[in-house]
Amino acid sequence: MAPGPAHRSVRFAAPAVRLNMNKDSAQTALLWIVAAGFFMQSLDTTIVNTALPSIANSLHVAPLAMQPIVVAYTLTMAMLTPASGWLADRFGTRRVYFVAILIFVLGSICCASAHTLGQLVMARVLQGLGGSMLLPIGRLAVLRSVSSEQYVSALAFISIAGQLGPIAGPTLGGWFVQAVTWHWIFLINVPIGALGLYAVQRFLPAHGEIQAPPFDFVGCGLLSLCMISFSLAIEAPVETHRAAWSAGLFALAVLSALAYIPHARRRSNPLFKLSLFGEPNFSVGLLGNLICRIGSSAVPFLVPLLLQLQLGYTPLHSGLMMLPAALAGTVAKRWIAPLVRRYGYDTFLLVNTIVVGSAIVAFALITRGTPLIVGIVVLAVFGAANSMQFAAMNSVTLKGLSHEDAGSGNSLFSMVQMLAIGLGVSIGGGLVNLFSAQWGSAALGFRLSFVCVGIITLISAWVFRHLDDAPVTRNVRGQTTQGAGR
């Protein structure tokens, strides 16, 4: 008997349903791939801090001399992030994302194989080369594969992986150091990366190459020279015979930044258009972000060192002590939107910056006799306020940019974030060394350093007073996920 109309409709509808299911499965796989890459990147940013004293002991160097392995990673990411979008356009998203994971895994293996501090720093540069492409290209792959209605939800899902990294990183790093060796804080990336490489080849859509505009290598070189010179100037010892070297590096940083201005004016497609700074809140937000993050980025580096070197905590115990900050930060994210809607960005950031800076200063009061609950409360307050600070700073900096400038502005913003992390570690570690040598007490060196980096954070409150707080017309959470939730 010939099939009736109902049978024909089922027969013809089945391929459409199957096609739709395949598309949904591919998008789900894509989100998990990008989330895994983001998790690797965020985990590697935090897992190292708890293990620094053990790594220093293994490499026969002072624990406070370990900041180059953090700075090398973040600075490399800051320099190379702007090129990620151009590489994806030029060589294809799937190909470049595959290479990014491969380089990151190879860098992790080199880190685990390092026998000297210099070797470890070079391996971290290799890791940073791969890490600089993981999130931007992953976000670009999602943008090209999901509908506009699903984009914010997709980025929100990916940002969860970024939140899990700081939660798991310090504890996992402490556990590896005690249960096995510090080498496993890097080797854990190998199985995750291997699965990622297979998944990229199996599930990531093969977006073809497109006609990418010429990349601004000169502009990227000038800004990279500025960041490297500025970082090395801060890293330089403060002895008299090095003062001229440090001053020369500062001058080189300023000159390279100034040289970028006429270069950007002459070029039709510069790395970052100068018109970005015509949006007042972008300029204020960028400067406020840099200053605030310098202070708050020193905390994840200094606190594990304080707990292990001064208070006698084990690596695992010090890692567990960082959990209240990470968990409180995750919970506090839901408070941002209603608080900003009620008080406005300028008032919210003024008050919240004071809370963040005061919490950092409060770390100076923690000693061997301080009750455990006090330390937990200080860490929780810092984590909650810092999480809201990052999200609000991300949103107010980017929300006023036009659609044409959003991509370029977000890329510059990501550079500043990574630069600030490196500067925070350099300044925090340098201050501890300086005060410890001057006063002959490492304990006093840590206390004075927390006070100084807390004051640096408080200075950003004055910067945020210059915000032009127009009515909030865009979703705060949407902007937060756009800024990678950091």
C-alpha positions in Angstrom: 0.0 0.0 0.0 1.3 3.5 -0.9 2.2 5.6 2.1 -0.4 8.1 3.1 0.3 11.8 3.6 1.1 11.2 7.3 3.7 8.7 6.4 5.2 11.0 3.8 5.4 13.8 6.3 7.2 11.7 8.8 9.6 10.4 6.1 10.5 13.9 4.9 10.6 15.4 8.4 13.0 12.8 9.8 16.1 14.1 8.0 15.3 17.7 9.1 15.0 16.5 12.7 18.2 14.5 12.4 20.0 17.5 10.9 18.8 19.7 13.8 19.9 17.2 16.3 23.3 17.0 14.7 23.6 20.8 14.7 22.7 20.9 18.4 25.2 18.2 19.3 27.9 20.0 17.3 27.2 23.3 19.2 27.2 21.5 22.5 30.5 19.9 21.7 31.9 23.2 20.6 31.0 24.8 23.9 32.6 22.1 25.9 35.8 22.3 23.8 36.0 26.1 24.3 35.2 25.8 28.0 37.9 23.2 28.4 40.4 25.5 26.8 39.3 28.4 29.1 39.6 26.1 32.1 43.2 25.1 31.2 44.1 28.7 30.8 42.5 29.9 34.1 43.7 26.9 36.0 47.3 27.5 35.0 47.1 31.1 36.0 46.2 30.1 39.6 47.6 26.6 40.2 51.2 27.8 40.2 50.9 30.3 43.1 50.5 27.6 45.8 53.4 25.6 44.6 55.9 28.4 44.3 57.8 27.7 47.5 58.2 24.0 46.6 59.3 24.9 43.0 61.8 27.4 44.4 63.2 24.8 46.8 63.5 22.3 44.0 65.3 24.8 41.7 67.5 26.1 44.6 66.3 29.7 44.4 64.5 32.0 46.9 60.7 31.8 46.8 60.4 35.5 46.3 62.5 35.2 43.2 59.8 33.2 41.5 57.7 36.0 40.2 59.2 35.8 36.7 57.5 32.5 36.0 54.1 34.3 36.6 55.1 37.5 34.8 56.5 35.7 31.8 53.2 33.8 31.3 50.9 36.8 31.7 53.1 39.2 29.7 53.3 36.8 26.8 49.6 36.5 26.8 49.2 40.2 26.8 51.5 40.7 23.8 50.0 38.0 21.6 46.3 38.2 22.4 45.6 41.0 19.7 47.0 38.8 17.0 44.7 35.9 17.7 41.7 37.1 15.8 43.9 37.9 12.7 45.4 34.4 12.9 42.0 32.8 13.0 40.9 34.8 10.0 44.1 34.1 8.1 44.5 30.4 8.7 41.1 29.2 9.9 39.6 28.9 13.4 39.9 25.2 13.8 43.5 25.0 12.6 44.7 27.9 14.8 42.8 26.6 17.9 44.3 23.1 17.4 47.8 24.7 17.2 47.1 26.8 20.3 46.2 23.7 22.4 49.2 21.9 21.0 51.6 24.7 21.9 50.0 25.0 25.4 50.5 21.3 26.0 54.1 21.3 24.8 54.8 24.3 27.0 53.3 22.4 30.0 55.6 19.4 29.3 58.6 21.8 29.0 57.6 23.4 32.4 57.5 20.0 34.1 60.9 19.1 32.6 62.7 22.4 33.6 65.7 22.1 35.9 66.5 25.8 36.3 64.6 28.9 36.8 65.6 30.2 33.4 64.3 27.0 31.7 61.0 27.3 33.5 60.6 30.9 32.5 61.2 30.1 28.9 58.7 27.2 29.1 56.2 29.6 30.6 56.6 31.9 27.6 55.8 28.9 25.4 52.8 28.2 27.5 51.7 31.8 27.3 52.0 31.7 23.5 49.4 28.9 23.3 47.3 30.4 26.1 47.0 33.8 24.5 44.9 32.2 21.7 42.7 29.8 23.7 40.0 32.1 24.9 39.9 34.8 22.1 39.7 32.2 19.3 37.4 30.0 21.3 35.1 32.9 21.8 35.3 33.7 18.1 34.5 30.1 17.1 31.3 30.3 19.3 30.4 33.7 17.8 30.6 32.2 14.3 28.7 29.0 15.2 25.7 30.0 17.4 22.8 32.4 16.8 22.8 35.9 18.2 20.0 34.9 20.6 22.2 32.0 22.0 25.5 33.9 22.1 25.2 35.4 25.6 24.0 32.1 27.1 26.9 30.3 25.4 29.5 32.7 26.8 27.9 32.4 30.2 28.4 28.7 30.0 32.0 29.1 29.0 32.6 31.6 31.8 31.7 29.0 34.3 34.9 27.2 33.3 36.9 30.4 34.0 35.3 30.5 37.5 36.2 26.9 38.2 39.9 27.4 37.5 40.5 29.9 40.4 38.4 27.7 42.7 40.3 24.4 41.9 43.7 25.8 41.1 45.2 26.7 44.5 43.9 23.6 46.2 44.9 21.3 43.4 48.3 22.9 43.3 48.8 22.3 47.0 47.6 18.7 46.8 49.9 17.9 43.9 52.9 19.3 45.7 52.2 17.2 48.8 50.9 14.0 47.3 53.2 13.8 44.3 55.6 16.5 43.0 55.1 20.1 41.7 55.7 18.8 38.2 52.1 17.5 38.1 50.7 21.0 38.2 51.9 21.3 34.6 51.5 17.7 33.6 47.8 17.7 34.4 47.3 19.8 31.2 48.6 17.0 29.0 45.5 14.6 29.3 43.1 17.6 29.2 45.0 18.9 26.1 45.0 15.5 24.4 41.3 15.2 24.7 41.0 18.8 23.5 43.1 18.1 20.4 40.9 15.1 19.5 37.7 17.0 20.1 38.8 20.0 18.0 39.5 17.7 15.0 36.2 15.8 15.6 33.7 18.5 16.5 35.0 22.0 15.9 33.5 23.5 12.7 36.0 24.1 10.0 35.5 27.8 9.4 37.5 28.5 6.3 40.1 31.3 5.8 38.7 34.7 5.1 40.2 37.8 3.6 41.9 39.3 6.7 43.2 42.8 6.6 47.0 43.3 6.9 48.0 42.9 10.5 49.6 45.9 12.2 53.0 44.3 13.1 54.6 47.6 13.8 51.9 48.8 16.2 51.9 45.4 18.0 55.7 45.6 18.3 55.6 49.2 19.7 53.0 48.2 22.4 54.8 45.0 23.2 58.1 46.9 23.6 56.2 49.3 25.9 54.9 46.5 28.1 58.1 44.5 28.2 60.2 47.6 29.1 57.8 48.8 31.8 57.7 45.3 33.3 61.5 44.9 33.3 61.9 48.4 34.8 59.8 47.3 37.7 61.6 44.0 38.0 65.0 45.6 38.1 66.7 45.6 41.5 66.6 48.9 43.4 70.4 49.1 44.1 72.0 52.3 43.1 74.0 50.8 40.2 70.7 49.6 38.6 68.8 52.8 39.0 70.0 54.1 35.6 69.0 50.8 33.9 65.5 51.0 35.4 65.1 54.7 34.4 66.3 53.9 30.9 63.7 51.1 30.6 60.9 53.4 31.9 61.9 56.0 29.3 61.9 53.4 26.5 58.4 52.3 27.6 57.1 55.9 27.4 58.8 56.6 24.0 57.4 53.4 22.4 53.9 54.3 23.7 54.2 57.8 22.3 55.5 56.5 19.0 52.4 54.4 18.6 50.2 57.6 18.4 51.5 59.0 15.1 51.7 55.4 13.7 48.1 54.8 14.5 47.1 58.1 12.9 48.9 57.3 9.6 47.7 53.7 9.3 44.2 53.0 8.0 43.8 49.8 10.1 46.0 50.2 13.2 46.1 47.6 15.9 43.9 49.9 18.1 42.2 52.9 16.8 42.8 56.2 18.7 39.1 56.8 18.4 38.6 54.2 21.1 39.7 56.8 23.7 37.0 59.2 22.5 34.6 57.2 24.6 35.2 58.8 28.1 34.2 55.7 30.1 36.6 53.5 28.1 39.6 55.7 28.9 38.6 56.0 32.6 37.7 52.3 32.9 41.0 51.2 31.3 43.1 53.3 33.6 41.0 52.3 36.7 41.3 48.7 35.7 45.1 48.9 35.4 45.6 50.5 38.8 43.0 48.4 40.6 44.2 45.1 39.2 47.8 45.8 40.1 46.8 45.8 43.7 44.3 42.9 43.6 46.5 40.7 41.4 49.3 40.8 44.0 47.1 39.0 46.5 47.0 35.6 44.9 50.8 35.7 44.6 51.5 37.0 48.1 49.0 35.2 50.3 50.2 31.6 49.6 53.8 32.8 50.3 52.7 34.5 53.5 50.8 31.4 54.7 53.7 29.0 53.9 56.8 31.0 54.6 55.6 33.0 57.6 52.7 31.1 59.2 54.0 27.6 58.6 51.0 26.3 56.5 51.5 23.2 54.3 51.0 23.7 50.5 47.6 21.9 50.7 46.5 23.9 53.7 47.4 27.2 52.1 45.6 26.1 48.9 42.4 25.3 50.9 42.7 28.8 52.5 42.2 30.4 49.1 38.8 28.6 48.6 36.8 31.1 50.6 37.9 33.9 48.3 37.0 31.9 45.1 33.7 30.6 46.4 32.6 34.0 47.7 33.5 35.5 44.4 31.3 33.0 42.5 28.4 33.7 44.8 28.8 37.5 44.7 28.5 37.7 40.9 24.7 37.6 41.1 24.6 40.7 43.2 26.3 42.9 40.6 23.4 43.8 38.3 20.9 44.9 41.0 23.5 46.9 42.9 24.7 48.7 39.7 21.1 49.4 38.7 20.3 50.9 42.1 23.4 53.0 42.8 25.0 53.5 39.4 28.5 52.5 38.3 30.3 55.5 39.8 28.9 55.1 43.3 29.2 51.3 43.2 32.8 51.3 42.1 33.8 54.0 44.6 32.4 52.0 47.6 33.4 48.6 46.3 37.0 49.7 45.5 37.4 51.0 49.0 36.2 47.6 50.3 38.7 45.7 48.1 41.6 48.0 49.0 40.7 47.8 52.7 40.6 44.0 52.6 44.0 43.9 51.0 45.4 46.1 53.7 43.7 43.8 56.3 46.0 41.0 55.2 48.8 42.9 56.9 47.1 42.1 60.3 47.2 38.3 59.9 49.9 36.7 62.0 50.6 33.3 63.7 48.3 34.3 66.6 45.4 35.4 64.4 42.3 33.2 64.7 41.6 31.1 61.7 38.1 32.4 61.3 39.5 36.0 60.9 41.7 35.0 58.0 38.8 33.2 56.4 36.5 36.2 56.7 39.1 38.6 55.3 39.6 36.2 52.3 35.9 35.9 51.7 35.3 39.6 51.9 38.2 40.2 49.4 37.0 37.5 47.1 33.4 38.7 47.0 34.3 42.4 46.6 37.0 41.6 44.0 34.7 39.5 41.9 32.1 42.2 41.8 34.8 44.8 41.1 36.1 42.9 38.1 32.7 42.4 36.6 31.6 46.1 37.1 34.9 47.4 35.7 34.6 45.1 32.7 31.0 46.3 32.0 31.5 50.1 32.5 34.7 50.0 30.3 33.1 48.3 27.3 29.4 49.2 27.5 29.8 52.6 25.6 31.8 51.3 22.6 30.2 51.2 19.2 29.6 47.8 17.5 32.6 48.6 15.2 34.9 49.4 18.1 33.8 46.6 20.4 36.2 43.9 19.2 39.2 46.2 19.2 38.3 47.7 22.6 37.9 44.2 24.1 41.2 43.2 22.7 43.0 46.2 24.2 41.1 45.6 27.5 42.4 42.0 27.6 45.9 43.2 27.1 45.6 45.6 30.0 44.2 42.9 32.2 47.1 40.6 31.6 49.6 43.4 31.9 48.1 44.3 35.3 48.4 40.8 36.6 52.1 40.7 35.7 52.7 44.2 37.2 50.9 43.2 40.4 53.1 40.1 40.9 56.3 42.1 40.1 55.4 45.0 42.4 54.1 42.8 45.2 57.2 40.6 45.2 59.6 43.5 44.7 58.1 45.3 47.7 58.5 42.3 50.0 62.1 42.0 49.0 62.7 45.7 49.4 61.1 46.0 52.9 62.5 42.7 54.1 66.1 43.8 53.2 65.5 47.3 54.6 64.0 46.3 58.0 65.6 42.9 58.4 62.3 41.1 58.8 60.4 39.1 56.2 57.2 39.3 58.3 57.3 43.1 58.4 58.1 43.0 54.6 54.9 41.2 53.9 52.8 43.5 56.1 54.1 46.7 54.5 53.7 45.2 51.1 50.0 44.4 51.7 49.5 48.0 52.9 51.2 49.4 49.8 49.3 47.3 47.2 46.1 48.0 49.1 46.8 51.7 48.8 47.4 51.3 45.0 44.0 49.7 44.7 42.4 52.5 46.7 43.9 55.1 44.3 41.7 53.6 41.6 38.6 54.8 43.5 39.6 58.4 42.6 39.9 57.3 39.0 36.4 55.9 39.0 35.0 59.1 40.3 35.5 60.5 36.8 33.1 58.1 35.2 30.2 59.5 33.2 27.5 57.4 34.7 24.8 57.4 32.1 21.7 55.2 32.7 22.4 51.5 32.5 20.9 50.4 29.2 22.8 47.1 28.7 22.8 43.9 30.7 25.6 43.9 33.3 25.9 40.1 33.2 26.1 40.1 29.4 29.0 42.5 29.5 30.6 40.5 32.2 30.6 37.4 30.1 31.9 39.4 27.2 34.8 40.4 29.2 35.5 36.7 30.0 34.1 37.1 33.5 37.3 38.2 35.0 
